[in-house]
Amino acid sequence: MRTRAKVATSIAAGLLAAAGMFAPAASAATPTDRGVPSPKADQAIANTWVYTWTEANVRSCPYLSCGINYTVGANYRFSAICWDYGQTISQNGYTHNKWVLLGSGQSWVWGGLLKGSETGNVPNRC
């Protein structure tokens, strides 16, 4: 009985290993069908914590014409994926067009409302 179990386990392990050689890598394809910008190939996706320094509207895209998903207060913490250019905003003495894509992949916040740099210290461009 033990020999049969060992042989069956060895065969199963071999089949799984062989299947893995022919299966496509899960990270090889980046989904872009949901409107989420893909990061540049030479940049790793790494979420960064960002914090608001004042009240902030979180929008469905990086333009004021996009709907507000929700509003947060000062010192709110987000997980952010990357930043990109959007509508230029002038508020609280800052003027620029850098927006941060939040960890959900469906919400944006203008970088001028975040602590740190114009991108809330998010290094990756979308």
N, C-alpha and C positions, 0 to 999 in steps of 0.2 A: 504494500500500500504506500509506504513512504517513497519508494522509487517512482511510482506513478505520479504522486503529488509533485515531486521534484521535477520530473519530466514535463508535466503539465505547466508548472510555474515557469520553467525555462522556455518552453514554447510560447507561452503567453507573453513573457518579457521580450522575446525575440520579435514577435509580431508587433508589439507596441513600438519597439525601437524602429523596426522597418517602416511602420506607418508614419512615424515622426519624421523620417527622412524625406518622405514624399508630400507631407502636409505643408501648406504654405505657412510661413511665419505670421503670427497674429499681428506683430508690430510692423510688418512690411507695408501694410495698406493703412493709410490715414483716412478716416471718414471725412468727406467734405460735403456730403449730401444734405447735411442739416444746416448749412449756412455758416458753419464755424470755420474761420480761416485756418489753414494749415500752417504750422510753424515752418520756417525755412529748414531745409534738410540738415544744415550744419549746426542747428541749435537744438538742444535737448528741451523737451517739455518739462518744466519744473514749476510747480505752483509756488507763488510767493505770497506771503501775508501782507496785505495792505490795510491801512487804517485811515478813516476819514478824520479831518481836523475840524469839520463843520458839517452841518446837515447836507445830505447828498441825495439827489434823485438817481435811481438806478433805472436805466432805460433799456429798451429792447434792441437798440442799435446806437451807434455813436453820433447821433444827430438829435437836435431838440425837437424835430418833427416826429420822432419815434415816441411811442407810448411809454409812460412811466410804469415800470413793473412794481416798484415800491420805493419808499423813502426811508432813509436811516438817519440817525443822529450822529453827533460828534463821537469820535473814538470807537466807531463801529469797525469790526474786523472782517475782512473778506479774504477769501482765497482767490488769487488772480492767476490767469494763465499767461497772458501776453498783452501787449499794447499795440495800437495802430492809430493811424491818422483818421480823423473824422471832422466834424464841424468845429470851426474856431469859436471859442467862447471867451468872453471878457467878463470876469467876475472876481470880486475881492482883491483887485489889484493885479490879477494874473490874466494873461492872454496867450492862448495857444490852442492847438488842435489835436492833442494827444489824449486818447481814450483807452481805458483798461478793460479788457475782456475778463469777466469774473469766472470763477471756477465752474459755474453751471454751464458755461459755454453759450448762454443765451442772454446774458445781461451785461451792460456796459456802464461805466461810471467815468465822468470826465476827470482826468488826472489832476486838475487844479483843486479838486476837493479832497485830495489824498495827501497824507503826510509824506515828506521826502521830496524826491524829484518830481518833474512834470508827469512822470509815469508811476508815481508812488513807489519808486525803486524797482519796478518790474523790469528785468533785463531783456526779455525776449520780445521781439517784434513779431506780430502775427503774420 
